[in-house]
Amino acid sequence: MKKCFLFYILLMLVVSVNATERQKLNFNGGWRLAVGDFAEAAKPDYDDSLWQQVTLPYAFNGDEAFRKDIVDLTDTVCWYRKTFILTEGEVQGKVFIEFEGARQGADVWLNGQKVGFSDNGVMAFGFDLTPYIKEGQNVIAVRCDNSWTYRDRTLNSRYQWNDKNFNANYGGLPKNVWLHITGKLYQTLPLYSNLGTTGTYIYATDFDIPNHQATIHAESQIRNEDAKPRSFTFFAKVLDMDGKEVARFHGDRITMQPGETRTVRIQQSVNNLHFWSWGYGYLYMVETGLLVDGKTVDLVATRTGFRKTRFAEGKIWLNDRVMMVHGYAQRTSNEWPGVGISVPAWLSDYSNGMMVESGANMVRWMHVTPWKQDVESCDRVGLPQAMPAGDAEKDVDGARWQQRTALMRDAIIYNRNNPSILFYECGNESISREHMLEMKAIRNQYDPYGGRAIGSREMLDIDEAEYGGEMLYINKSKKHPMWAMEYCRDEGLRKYWDEQSYPFHKEGDGPLYRGKPANEYNHNMDEFAVEMVRRWYDYWRERPGMGTRVSSGGVKIVFSDTNTHHRGEKHYRTSGVVDAMRIPKDAFFAHQVMWNGWVEPEEAKTYIVGHWNYPAHTVKPVYVVSTADSVELFLNGKSLGKGKQSYRYLFSFDNVGFEPGMLEAVGSDGSRYQLETVGEPYQLKLTAIENPLGIKADGADMVLVQVEVTDKQGRRCPLDGRKVHISLWGEAQWIGGIETDAMSLPVECGVNRVLLRTTTNAGEINLAVYADGVKPAYVSLNSKKTDFVKSEKLSSQLDRGETPITPSYKELARGIEIVSAKAGYDSEHAVRSYDDNELSEWKNDGRLSTAWITYKLAKKTVVDDICLKLTGWRLRSYPMEVYAGKQLIWSGETERSLGYIHLTPTKRVKTNEITIRLKGAGKDKDAFGGITELAQPVAGELDLFKARNGGETKSELRIVEIEFIEHIK
């Protein structure tokens, strides 16, 4: 059997290439895996014939994804081995191996000799195999250890990001592996750790967006490992998506001495460019090569895109158009049930493309660098991303800070040619000014021209950061952009429609979390969708165009349900707007309505939350999400009136009586949406979601199979929860669904999905599904033999089109400059209430007589709006009066919020002097009890919720930021 397997590997890997022809070979096929530690497994003659045959990427414990709590994922030692053959020509030059990552530590041997190790558990790494490689048969062995308590072997420190809350531990080799064969004069790889090399760097400058022009730069680190000097000309060729050459340029002839390493740079202005953008993943192939005596001896192909960015005035520009962030803080694992992180690239495109489909223009990967497959996927689908290095919930020093800077360096070098990366994130918590400057220096050294902002979560008072923003709260700025790093932590299972629908789950009902009710983490889908509207409104209200200080938006935690820290009834987090199989919840469609534009919606859209299938005599609320200014609801053609508008996009219709037929919402902007009552369950339906390039018989490709219960007209039955039974035969292996590998599982709200993995044999894949009371269904698919060695290129998604040249928003308001302030107490520090720093405040001494402050404005005008961030914003209500000169223009108690409140004057008075005065003691009560953080309380926190003794109140007036705003007519 072993001889047959070796012959199979021979067929896969023997390729006839000239010794000077550069090759990048897919090295995923033909591995063997065993869980446990084996003392002799590094030896080439070790008998691995009984080990499991796998195609990478393959985590040894990937089958535990969503079937175990994150804290129970298996951590142990495992081994991977691969036998492969190289020809005489292939070993005459250089041979490198590139691992896109391993979890956690990986030791590598080739032909029994130790090559090296990597143990940060996140980043790609590589080795020079040349000293150990030989003509003919070679054996590579990799020992992986994914212990939760793994320690850095160089610094003797645990890794901050090897954390049981957020970094799901799918161990072994869960990412792709590549083999690179080059001549002795070659362009290096972007793998700094171990190899110490930086590879190619492609970027553009001098953008002229309207005229589609830019200067394209190609840089490459070149090394001569020949025994003699080598002369060459460095050139670059730019190919568009159709493979058409659009530019070619070269530098002067260069001679390099033996052992010399040099970075060579060339550039050229190029016309008729398509600029990469949100929802427009236009990519070019830039081929950089070395020309020796008229012959190309080393050619590197870099798939990249070109786009212009700017970060200033509290805003973000992409291709000269302001973009307000709306998207998701997604776990970097981006995992799927039964496989974890290890999915084929097309399935990454499917998932990441759905984010764009929901209206997302940003994915903030959380805590650790995403693997290259997800980074490249975002390039293709047009999804801007924020790339972290590695961190946890606090700044650190010493060895752990060294780990973070080394990882950031490696991640920038490896990913700097990917246009979708707009932000480099230095921490999931504020870092010191000194640390910010250190990280900024790394960016400036390795990616000075990539058009990427570098910052960290929070960074509210550190101007050296190029962006920032808190978790949960709303921040504004007139300097670097501020966007919320994760908001709306609520959870809810897709199978719970509402209280009136099967399985009749009571809103908020579920187990206690840390001894307290967890209503916000056990939502029904109607309330979950409504919460998305409520929470987004807080950011939309402070959007660009609404003043001098603005919010740049925020990202909701998470996109898909995730096998990480949880608070709801399941052992995994259900905060996603899609479930773990990427079946949308209603919240997905709510986002489509609100997020279809760059700042404000640019397309009229309406959506009715839920379904329209209820028992007779049911009376319930109906929620509509719409871009319209008003929405009218019709039931079987009869008007039920107009809805009550709140949170800009939400329209509520109370006490709607169910009647079978059609429910239609019609917006005043012409948009409309219909729900109809479906018939009785009649049949099952199977739909195969598959690789757009065809199903590959490579042992790693997958098929996502959807099972539905439908009526006679083929409409999904939204209340059906029956168990379905699936049979599989042919060239595929069963993976299963959420929480289960069983071939019998229930549909939820009439639908469910399962995953299959192909075998290495081409042929038919057959599925049949049956269930009691409905007609069965059957589907037949075909997998095709694939070339293990060469990679196929997935297409880009261009659905949104190129960046519009029109403005993305209207200037509706502007801030009125404050020139000075005086106060009843501590006038010296009154400026802190308007210094654009949300970590400073002005406050009085706790006496009512001193609880006032008067602001002098730069001009005499009518103040239309007063925007305030008051200390204790989520906890405290302040009884206040506002005067324009001596005229009272507002009186009442301020609302609690997640950041800013707005006071609308009741009188229009032209003035250049506004006084804020406290009428009595503030009242403390948490208005957002379910919105919690993992971090412990900190003394002096301005939100008071986190501060120890924060609820102690006297006659305090405490202002973090105040703005006076006039509307632009």
N, C-alpha and C positions, 0 to 999 in steps of 0.2 A: 504493500500500500504506500509505503514511504517513497519507493522508486517512482510510482505513478504520480505522486504529488510533486516530486522534484521535476519530473518531465513536464508537468502542467506549468510549474513556475518558469521552466526554461522557455516554454512557448510564449509565456506572458512577457518575459523580460529581455530576451535576446533581441537586440536591435542593432542593425549594422549602421554605424555612424562613423564618419571621418573623425579622427582624433581631435581635430580642431573645431568640430561643429558642436556648438553649445546645445545642450539638451536639458529640459526640465521635465522629469518623468514622474508621473503619479505613482507613488510608492505604497498605495493603500492595500493592494491585493496580496493574498497569499500569506497572511500572518497566522500564527498559532498562539493561543492564549491559555494560561492556567492560573488559577487563583491559589495563592499560597507562596511560600518561600522555598526555593529549591537550590541547594548549595552548589550544584554543578551545572546549573542551567546556562551559564555564560559560555560554557565550552562548546565548540562547534560540533562535536560528535555526540552531544547530549541527545538522548532519544525523546523527541517530542511528538511522536506519532499518535499518542493518545490524547494530546491536547486538542482543545476546541479550535476548529478552523474559523477564522473571522476575516472580514474585510474592514479595514479602518475607514472612517472613524468608528471606534467601538469602545465604550466604557464598560469595564467588567461588571459594574453594578447598575448599568443603565436601565435594566429591567425593573429596578426598584422605584423608578421615578413615578411619583404620585401614588405608589402603593405603600410607601413608608413615609413617616414624618421625616423632615430633613435631619433631625437629630439622631435618627436611627439608621441613616444610610450607611451601608457597610464601609468601614475603613480598614484596610489591610494591605498586604503585599500581593502583587500579581506580577506575572512575567509574560512578555510577548517575544516571540522569535520569528524570524523570517529567513528562508534560504533563497538566494537569488544568484544569478549568473551574469557576469560582465565579460565582454570580449576583450581581446588584446588591445584594440583601438581605443576602447573606452577607458582603459586604465593607464594609458600613456600620458594623460594630462592630469587634471584635478577632478576629484570626486567629493562632493559635499552632500550632507543630509540635512534637511530642514524639517523639524517637527513644529507644527503650528501650536503645539502646547501639550503638556502632560500634567496630570494631577496626582500627587503633589510634587514629589521628587521622582526623578528618572535618572537611572544610571545606564549607560550605553556601552556595550562591548561589540567589537567586530572581530570575527575569527578568533575569539578567545582573548583579545587584547582590550584593555579598558580604554575607551575613547574619551569619556568625560561624563559630567552630570549637570543637571539643571534642577532647581528645586523651588522656584517661586510659585509654581502651580498655575500660572496665568499665561505667561508670554511665550511667543515662539522662540525657539533656540536652534542652533545648528552646530555641526562639527565638520571638520576637515577629515574625511575618511582616507585620504590619499596614502598616508603612511601604513595603513592596515589593510588596504584593499588588495585584491589579487585577481589575475585573470582566471576565469572559470567560476567555480562555486564559492560563494561567500555566505556566512551566517551572521546575522545581526541579532543581538539579544538586548532586551530592555527590561530592567527591573523597576517597577513603579511602587511607590508607597504613598497612599493617600490618607495617612493618619491625620485625624483632626488636631493632634498635638505635635505635628511635625515641626522640627526646628531647622532653621537655616544652618547648614553645615559649616559655612564660612564665618558667620557672625554669631552663631550659637544663640539665636533668638527665634521665637515663634513669629510667624507671619500674621500681621494684623488682620488680613483679609481672609484667612483660613477660618471662617466664622460660621457657626451653626445657625445663625439667624438668617443670613442672606445669601451665602455662597454655597449653593447645593453641590455636594461632593460626589461628582461622577468621576470615578477614579480610573487610572490607567492612561490609555492613549485615546481620548475622546475626540481628537481633532485630526486633521489631515497630515500626511507625511509626504515629502517630496525628495527626489534624488536629483542632484544637479551635476552634470558632467560638463567640464569646460577644458579649454586648452590651458597652457601655462601662462599665457597673457590673457587676462580676463577682467571683466567687471565684477566687483565683489557683490556679496549678498548683504541685504539690510539686516544682519543678525549680529548685533554688537556683542552681547554676552557670549563668551567662548571664542567667537571668531574675531571680535574687535573690528568689524567692518560695517560700512554704512550704505553700500549699494548705490542705486540711482536716486536722483531727486529731480522731479519734473514739476514745473510750476509756471505761472504766467504773471506778467506785470503789464503796466501801461494799457489797462483795459479801456476800450471804447465800446460800451455796451450797445448803444443805438446802432453803431456801424459794424458790429460783430467783428471787432478787431482786438488783438492783444499780442504782446510779445511772449513767445514761448521759450522757456529756458530748459535746457537739459544739462544736468550735472551727473557725473558718474565717477565713483572711486575705482581706479584701475590699478591692478597689481601685476607686476612682472615676476613670475617665479621660474622663468627660464634661466638657463646658465649663461646666456649671452644677452647683450642689449637688444631691445626690440623697438622698432620704429613703426608708427601707425598714424592714421588720421581718425579722429573721433567724429562720428556723424550721427544725425538723428533724422528719422523719417516719421511723419505724422500721418496716420491713416484714420479716415472717418469710420462711422459705424457700418458703412457698406464696403469697407476695405479699400476705398479710393484714397490715393495719396494726395494730401492737401498741402504738404510742405516737406522740404528736405533741406538740411543745412549741415555744415561741417566746420571744423576748426582747422588750425594749422597742423602740419606734420610734427609729431612729438616723438622723441627717443627716450626710452626709460631703461635705466640700468638694472641688472639682475638684483632682485630683492627689493626694488623700489615700489612704493605705493604713492599714487598721486590722484588728486581730484581734478578732473578736466571739465570745463564749462563752455557751452556754446549757446547761442540764442538767435532768434529770428522773429520778426513781425509777421503775423499770419492774418489773413483776411477771411471773411465768410465763415467765421466760427459759430458753432452752436454752443451756448453756455449752459453748463449743468445747472439744474435748478430743482426746486421742490416739485416732486411729481414729474420730473423731466430728467430722467437718468441718462442723459446723452454722454457717451464716453468715446474717447479716442484711444487708439493704440499707438503709443509712441515707441518706436523701435530705435534703440541706441546701439551702435556697433563700432567695431574697430576694423579699419580697412588697412590691410597689409598687402602691398604689391598688387593692388586692385582686387583683392579677395577679402571678403568679410570673414574674420576669424572668431568673432565673438559677438553675438546678437542677443540683446535682452529686450523683451517685449513688456512694456508697462501699460496696463489699461488704466486710464485716468480721465479726468474731466477738468474743465476750466470754469471758474466762477469768481466773481468779485465780491468782497465782503467789506463791511465797515461796522465799527462798534463805537458809538458815541451818543451823547445827548440822551442817554437812557434807552437808546433804540438799537436795532439790528437791521442792517441793510444787506440784502442779497441781490447782486446784479442791479444795484441802484434802486431797489424797491424795499421799503420797510416791511419787515416780517415780524409779526408778534408771535411769540412761541406758543403753540398749543400742541400737546402731544403726550408722551408717556415716559415715566421713569420705569424702565423695564429691567427686570433682573437680567444680568449679563448671561446667565445660563440659558435664557430664552427657551426653556426646555419643553419637551413633549412627553406624554405618558409612555412608559415602557421602554424608552430609549434615552431619556435625558437630553443632553446637548447634541448628541451624535445623529444628525439628520442630513440627508443630501442637500446640496446647495439650492436646488429648486424649491425645496420645502421652506428653506430660510426666506427665499423670495416670496413665497406664498404668504408667510406670516408677516414679514416686514412690509410687503405690499398692502396687506390689509390695514396696517397702521395708516398708510397714506390714504387708502380708501375711506377710512373713518374720518379723515380730515387732519391727521397729524402731520405737522411739519417739523417735528423734532422727536428723536428718541434719545433719552439720557440713560445710557447704560449705567447700572448701579454698582459702585464699589471697585470693580475690576475691569480691566481691558477686555472688550469683546474679542472673540476669535476672528481670524481673518475672514472666514466665510461670512459672518454677519456683517463685518465692515464692508466687504465687497458687495454683499447683497444690498446694503443701503445705497451704495453707488448706483446699482442697476435700477432700483425702484424709485430713486429720487427722494430719499428720506434723510434729511440732515440729522447729524448725530453729535452728541457730546461724549467724548471718550475719556474715561477715567484711567488711572494707572492701577493703583491698588491702595486700599485704605479701609478704615472702619469709621466709627462714630466720633473720633477725636484726633487732634493733632498729636504727634509723638516726637520723640527725640532719639538720639543715639542710633543703635543698630536698626531699629524699625524705620526711622526716617531715611537711613541709608538704603534700606530695601525699597522704599517708596520712590526715591530719586532715581535709583538704578532702573526700576521698572518703568518709570516715566520716560527716561532716556531711550530705553529699548523700544517702548511702544511708539514713541514719536518717530524714531528712525524706521520702524517697520511699516507704519501706517501713513506716513506723510504724503504719499502720492494718491491717497483716497479722497476725492473731492467732497464726499458727504460729511467728513469730519469738519465741523465749524468751531468746536470748543474742545479744549483740553482741560479736564477737571483734576485739580490737585488734591481734593479731599471731600469727603462726605460730611465734613464739618469745617468750620473756619480754621485756617492755619495762620501762623504768625506772619507779620510783615517780612521778617527775615527769610522764612521758608517760602513765601510767595516770590520774593526776589530770586531765590535759588532756583525755583522751578521755572521762573520766567527766563533765567539765563540759559537753562537747558533748552527751552523752546527756541530762544534766539540763536543758539549754537547750531541746532540740528534742523530747524524748520523756520528760518527767519522770514521767508517770503510766501508761506502757505496760506496767509489770510485767515489765521485761526486765533481766536481769543483764548487766553489762558487765565483761569481763575479758580474758584473753589466755591463750595456751598457757603452761604452767608457773605463774608467779606464786605460787610455793610460800612465799615469805616476804614478800609485799606484801599487807598486810591491806586496803588500799584496793581491791584487785581484788575483784569480787563472785563470781568463780568462777575456776578454773584447772585445771591438770592437765598432766602430761607426755605426750610421745609414748612409746609402748611400755611404760612402767613403771606400777606401781600406786601411787597416792597416796591418802592418807587425811587427813581433817580433822575437827575439831569446830567449825570456823568456817564459812567459805564453802565451797560444794561443790567437790569435786575429781573430775573425770572424765577418763579418758585420751582425748587428742585424736586419736590414731590408734594402733591396735595391730594386731598380726598382719599383717605385710607380705608373708607368703608368697604365692606365685603357683602357678597350675596351670591347664592347658588342659582345658576341658570334655570334649574327645574322649578323654581318657585315664581310663578307669574304674579299672583296677588292673593289676597285672602279669600276671594270668591272662586278661585280656580283650583282644580285638583293639582297638587295634593293638599290644598287648603291650609297652607302654612301661615300662621299668624305673624304679621310683620314684626320683626325684631326678636322673635322667639328662638331661643337657642341656649346652649350651655353658658354658664358664667365664665368670664375671663378674669383671672386673678381675683376671684371672689366677688366680682361685681357684674351687674347685667351688661350684656354686650349687644345691645339692640342695633347699633350701627354696623355690626359685623355679621348680622344675620338678616339682611334686607330681603324683601321680595323684589322682583325685578322692576315693578312699577315705581316703588320708592327709590330704588337704586338709580334709575334713570333720572328721576326728578332731582336727586341729590347732585348728579352731574351738572344739571342746569344751575342749581343754586350756587355751587362752588365756582363754576366758571364765571358766573356773573361778577363775582368779586374782582376778577382780573380784567374782564371786559370793561368794567366801569372806569378803570384807570388806564385804559389803552392809549397808544399814541394818538395824538389829535385832541386829547382832553386836558391839556395843560403843559406846563414846562417840565414838570416832573411827571414821569409816566412809569407804568409797569410794562415790562416786555413779555408778560404772560406767565405761563407755567406749564408743568408737565404733571399729569395725573399718575399716581401709582396704582396699578401697573397696567399693561395692555392685556396680557393673558394671565389667567389663573396660574399660580406658580407654586412649586414644591419648596416653599420657604416659610419663614415665620408667619404665623397665622393667629387669628383671634376668634374666628367663627367656628361653626360646628364641625368642619372638616379638619383633617390633619395637614391641609395645605391651604395656601392663601387664595381667597376667591374675590380679590379686588379687581380682577380683570374685567374689561368690557367685552371680552370673549372668554369662553371657557378654555380649558387646557388643550382641547382639540380644535380651537379657533372657531367654534360655532358662536356667532354673535349673540350678545344679550341686547336688550333694548337700549342700553346706554351707548352702545356702538352707534346706533342710528341717531340718537340725540346729539352726539358729537358731530355727525355728518351735517346736521342742520347748522350748528353754531360755528363750525370750524371750516366751512367751505371757502373761506377767503383768507387773504394774507393778514389782515387785521380784523376787518369786519366781514361778514358773509358777502360774497359777490354773486351768489346765485339764490334765487328765491326757492325755499324748500320748507316742506311741512311733513311732520311725522306724528302718527297716533301711537302712543305707548300701549303695548299689550296686544290683545286679540279680541275677537267678538264672538265668543262661543260660551254661553253661560246657561245655567238652569233658568227655567221660567221664573218670573217675578224677582229676578236679581236686580238690585239697585246699587249702583256703584259710581265712584268718581271716574271721569275720563280725563286723561292728561294729553295735551298736544304740545309738541315742541315745534316752533315755527319762526321763520325770519320775518313774518308779516307783522304789521302793527295791530291787526285784529284778526281773529279767527272765528268763523261760524261753523257750528257742527250740525250735520244733517243725518237723520236716521230714516232710511228708506224714503229719501226725498223731502222729508219734513224737517223744517228748521227747529233746532233745540236752543237757538239763541247763540249769543257770542260769549266766548270764554273770558274768565277773569285773568288779566295779564299780571304776571309777576316775574321778577328776575329776567326781564326783557324778553326771553324766548319761551317762557312757560305760560300755557293757557289752560286753566282748570275749568271743568264742567262738573258741578256737584250733582249727585243724586240722579244719574242718568239711568232710566229703566231699560233693561235689556229687552230687545225685540229682534228676532232673527231677521237677517237681511244684510243691508249695507250701511255701514257707518262711515261718513265722509266728513273730513275737515277741509274747509276752504279758507285760504288765507287772503287777506286784502291785497297781497302782492301778486296774486294769480296762482300761487302754489296750492296744491291740494294733495290729499292722501286718503286712501280708502282701506277699510277693513271689511271683510265679509264673513258671514257665518258659513263654515264648511259643513259638508255632509258627514254621514256616519263613516267610521273607518272601513275601508274596503280592501286595500291592497298595500303591499310593501313595495318600496322603491329603493334600488341600489344605484349609487352614483360613485364612480371612481374618479378621484382627483389625483392626477398623475403627472409625472415628469413631462414637461412640454417638448422635450427632445426625444421622447419615447422611453419606455420602461427599460432600464438597464439590467441585464443579468450579471451583476457584479458582486452580489452578496451584501451591498450597502444601500442600493436604491430602495425606495419605499413607495407604497401606494396608500393614500388616505381614502378610506371607503366610508361613504355616508349612507346610513340606513334611515329611511323615513316611513312613517305610516301616513297614507293618503286616502282621500275619499275617491269616488268614482271619477271625478274630474281631475284627479292628480294633485289636488291641493292638500298641503300638509295639515294633519289633524293636531292642533296645538295642545290638546288636553290628553293626548294618548301617552300612557306610561307602561304599556305592556312589555313583557320580556320577549326578546327576539332570539332566535337560535341560528347561528351561522355555521355553514360548512365550507371548508377550504380544501381544495386539492390542486395539485400542479406545482409550478416552480416558484413558490413563495412560502415564507414562514410566518406564522401568526405572531403578532406582537400584542394586540389587544387594545383596550380602551382605558378610560380614566379609572384608576384604582384597581383594575382587574385585567388578568390575562385569560379569563374564561371566555369561551366562545358563545355563551349565552349571557345576555345583558339587557337591561331595560332601555327603551328609548326614553328621553326626557323632553317633554313638550313636543312629542311626535318625532324626535330626531336624535340620532347619536352617531358617533364615528369610531372607527377602529383603524389601526395601522397594520400594514403587512410589510415584510422585508423580502426582497427577492433572493433567490439562490444564485449560484454562479452558473447555472444551466439555463440556457434560453428555452422558452417554451410557453405553453398556456398556463394561465393562472385563472382558476375558476372559483367563483363564490356563489353560494345559494343561501337564502335567508327565508325562514318561515316563522310563523307565530300563530297562536290560536286565534281563530275568528277572522283572519284576513288572508288574501291570496299571497302566495310566496313570490319571490323575485330571484332572478339569476343574472349574473354577468360573467362574461369571459374576456380576459385580457391576454396580451402577449408581451413577453419580455424578449429583448434582443441582445445578442452577444455584443460586448463592448470592448473597446481597446483600453485595457487597464492602464497603459502607459501614458497615453495622451489625454488631456482634459478637453471636454467640450465647452463651448462658450454659450452661456445663457444670454438671452436677449434682454436689453434694457426696456423699462416701461416708461413711456413718454406721454401718458394719458393727459396730464394737465397742460401740456404744451410749454413753450418757452416762456420765460419771465415776461409778464405784461409790461409795457412801457408806461402805462398809466399809473397814477398814484394809487397806493393801496388804502388810503384813508383820507378823510377830510379834516382839516383843522377846524374843530368846533369850539375850542376854548383855548385860552392862554392864561398863564399865570401873571399876576400883577406883582411887580418887584416890591419887596419890603426893604426899605432903606434903614430902618432902625426900630427899636422897641424899648419900652420902659415898663417896669413891673412893680407891683406892690412889695416885692422882695427879690433880691439878687438880680437887679437889672443888668449887672455886668455880664451875666450868663444868659440873658434873654435870647441872644442870638442862637443859642443851641436849639431853639424851637423852630428855626428856619435855616439850618446849616446844611441841609441835604445829607444828614448823617442820622440814620435811624438807631444808632446806639448811644446817642446823646439826648438829653432832655433839659428843659427848664422846669423848675417846680418852685412853689412857694414854701413857706416854713410850717405849714399845717394850720395857720390861723385864717379864719374866713376873711378878716380885714385885709390880708395881703394877697388873697387869691384872685388877682386880676393882672392882666397884661395888656398894654396898648401898643398897636403896631402902626408905624408911619409908612404909608405907601408912596411909591415914586410918582404917582399921579392921582388926580382927583377923578374918580370914576364910580360907576355903580358896580358893586360886587354882586355877582350872580350866584356864587357858590363858595362855600368855605369848606375846604377839605382838611380834615384833621386826623392825625394819628396820636391818640391819647394813651399815656402809660396805663397798662392794664387793659388794653383794648378788648380782649375776649372776656374779661372778668368784671370790669368796672363800668358803671353808668354814672356820668357826671351831671348833676343839675346845674345848668349854665344859662347865662344871658349873654347876648351879643349886641353891641351898640355900634352904630355908624355915627361917629361924632357923639352926640348925646341922645340920639334916637334909638330906641330899642327895635332891633330888626329880627331877633330870634330869641325864643325862650323855651326851655324844656329840658328833658333828660336825654342825654346822648345814648344812642344804641350801642350795644356790644357788637364787636365785629372780629374779623380775622386780620385786621390791619387798619384800614382807613374808613372814616365815616364822612358823610356830606351833610352840611347844614344849608338849607335853602332859605335865604332871608325872606321874611314875610312882607317887607317893604322895600321898594327900590329907592335908595337914597344915595345921592352922589357925594362921595367923601374920599378923603385920603387918610382917614384915621379910624381904625377898628379896635374895639376893646372887647376882650373876653373876660367874663367875670363869673366866678363860682357862686351859686346861691346857697349851697349847703354841702353836707358831707356826701361823698360818693357812696354808691351802693354796690357791693360786690356779690356777684353770682355768676358762675361759669355758664355761658350760653352755648358752649361747644364741648360738653362733657365727654362725648365719645371720640373727640379728635385728640388723640394722645400721641406721645412720643416715647421712644425707648430711653432717651437720655434722662438722667437724674436732674432734679431741680438745682438751679444755680442761684446763689444769692445775688441780688442786684439786677435780675432779669427784668427788662422793662415791660414784658407782657404780664408780669405779676403771677401768672399761672404757674410758671416754673420756679419763681423766686420763693425761697424760704421766708415765711412770715409776710408774704406778698399781700395777703388779704387784710393786713392791719391798715386801717384807713382813718384819717382825720379830715380836716377841711383842706384837703390837698388839691391843688390844680397842677396837673403834670402834663406837659405837652412835649411830644417827641418831634413832630413836624406839623407845621400849619402852612396852608397855601390859600391865597385869595385869588379867585378865578373869575374872569369875565368871558361871557360867551361871544363868539364871533358871528356876527349877523351875516 
